[in-house]
Amino acid sequence: MGRSVSGGCHLRASWLSGKTRPLEYRVAQLEALGRFLDDKKEEILEATELDMGKVRGAGIWGSLNELNVTLNNLCHWMKDEHVDKNLLDSAFIRKDPYGVVLIIAPWNYPIHLFLVPLIGAIAAGNCAIIKPSEISKNTERLVAETLSCYLDNDCFAVVTGGVQETTRLLENKFDYIFFSGSPPVGQIVMTAAAKHLTPVTLELGGKNPCYVSDTCDVTNVARRVAWGRFFNAGQTCIAPDYLLCSVEMQEKLMPALRAAITEFFGPNPQESPDFGRIVNDKHFRRIRALLCSGRVALGGQTDEAERYIAPTVLADVLPSDPAMQEEIFGPVLPIVVIANMDEAIDFINARPRPLVVYAFSCDSKVVNQVLERTSSGGFCGNDTLMHLMLSSLPFGGIGNSGLGKYHGKFTFDTFSHQRGCLHRNMGLETLNTPRYPPYTQQKLGLLTTTFEVKRRGTCTLL
Ligand code: NAD
């Protein structure tokens, strides 16, 4: 195990002590997280900038919003849910914490992506071990060195390290594992979890298709797509990964995309304070190698010393080109030409299910058709990334893009076991007589009448 703020073995003892269960404890820890965000605001931004280059606009407000939504609603979410019953007793769903949970985070939004699940884990009454990404090393160091000053060290620990350390960490039995990262590592995590029958949430990645129909406001599409693709230099799991459109739309989009890129990042995006850098040399080289796909219509400049790749649009990309073989996770937007919406839908459905499908059209029937005839973790019509901003929407993948969901109340639910509970009356034993042998026709009739569920709308008289 790598550097650990406070070990980790004692977490199970803390969990068993029941310390994390009371509402007051949960609120106190969540408020401490709020203080962490507030006190360390500048250091967080500095560390993220060192790791990721300039990412103005990302900030910490997303995590703060999740925190506030949780604090505002926690006492309501925690309440037992009373359910329909056909017995004279109390039947309810208890929102039980799982126990000791593990949160493994990626590097692309290194604070937000461990903090949001941690908020839910604490809110639901769990102990937690957090494993930030070793790739965003400045943020990892900051979290490892400072989070313990805010959270209860009996119940929360940060474990640092790379593949080797995480492999060893995963040998332990956890009560829940929440993983964000790539699909191949998701498989490794799920395999390790299966050994202990540990439930998992897998927030994974992949290629998000974006269909642009022939009837749309080209300027608006270009601005919304360019923002979603080039935010954080394209290192966003829900970024539109490639466009599907007709050859005519490709022609119309090119000047509009050029205008949007210049409007956002100026004539030389390398000098823009709002355009990020690629996280490390390995990813820089991987993304640069994708630029041979189709033809470079916009951008294409690179600077290895700075790990800079210009906002780039590739035209006439073929499904067999390198850019279409893997998740791009960089500031490169390939356009694949298709004949019409049906072909776009077939293209999407012939590939692994994405984290999100995007569709642009002035005709809502077209947007609805794409929604209706494809399958993905989420869907956003006529914009990009914005579905993520609503904590009232579940966020998560399906198939290759993941398993489970979070954000807002969904995070609380993810980290809570819905415990079905029946609390019966100790007396009234005569009411139980029909269920005990020896059975008679009369007893069986009574039992059926008591427990039978009738199909609604069926009339037995006619
Ligand atoms: P990654 O899968 O390489 O790493 C994620 C975490 O897993 C890191 O903490 C890392 O230390 C650990 N890890 C890496 N290899 C491991 C191994 N062999 N065994 C055990 N643990 C291992 O992902 P990444 O490169 O950090 O992030 C990029 C990927 O994450 C992209 O695919 C992106 O789409 C996805 N992502 C998804 C979401 C989401 O919410 N769905 C959010 C952000 C990123």
Boltz pocket constraint, residues with backbone or C-beta under 6 A from the ligand:
constraints:
  - pocket:
      binder: B
      contacts: [[A, 104], [A, 105], [A, 106], [A, 107], [A, 108], [A, 109], [A, 113], [A, 131], [A, 132], [A, 133], [A, 134], [A, 135], [A, 161], [A, 162], [A, 163], [A, 166], [A, 167], [A, 180], [A, 181], [A, 182], [A, 183], [A, 185], [A, 186], [A, 188], [A, 202], [A, 203], [A, 204], [A, 205], [A, 206], [A, 236], [A, 237], [A, 238], [A, 327], [A, 329], [A, 355], [A, 397], [A, 401], [A, 402]]
      max_distance: 6.0
